[in-house]
Amino acid sequence: AGIVCLALLLIQPLLGSRYLPGLSPLQQRLWHRRIGVAILACVALHVAGLYLASPEDVRDALLLVAPTPFSVYGVTAMWGVVLTAILVVLRRRLGLDYSAWRLVHNGVAMIVVVATVVHAVQIEGAMEPASKWFLCIAVLLATSATLLHLRVMKPLAARRRAGGVEPK
């Protein structure tokens, strides 16, 4: 479940930003939501599976007293995913407008991705090292490039156009 979740994190920012070809913007938004639910389900399965294997380890991880360094990152990522789900459900009740929602969602998403990657890299045995590093780097690049483009480059270009200064 953890590996599937990591793989889903690769396409999630691409769907959210509507960068994947062959799908309409509406289809990409719908798939972004579906993948978000799948990520939440994978996290729940991952934690449940770990609990069945070793309840004490899960308890220690959730209380942040586990002796393994990767557990803190896994717990951070898990709570980030849970926070995102809560924000999705309560967005309108909280009165978050779309721009505030995007800022919060993108910030939490970046925390989830970084924590997940650090968590995955520190675990030995679940994946072959080369494929794990390749997938982790791809997830970081996809998320970082998407956020950089959407939240920095596009707004700067829009400001330049609005101010009458065309980028060279």
Secondary structure by P-SEA (a helix, b strand, c coil): caaaaaaaaaaaaaaaacccccccaaaaaaaaaaaaaaaaaaaaaaaaaaaaacaaaaaaaaaccccccaaaaaaaaaaaaaaaaaaaaacccccccaaaaaaaaaaaaaaaaaaaaaaaaaccccccaaaaaaaaaaaaaaaaaaaaaaccaaaaaaaaaaaccccc
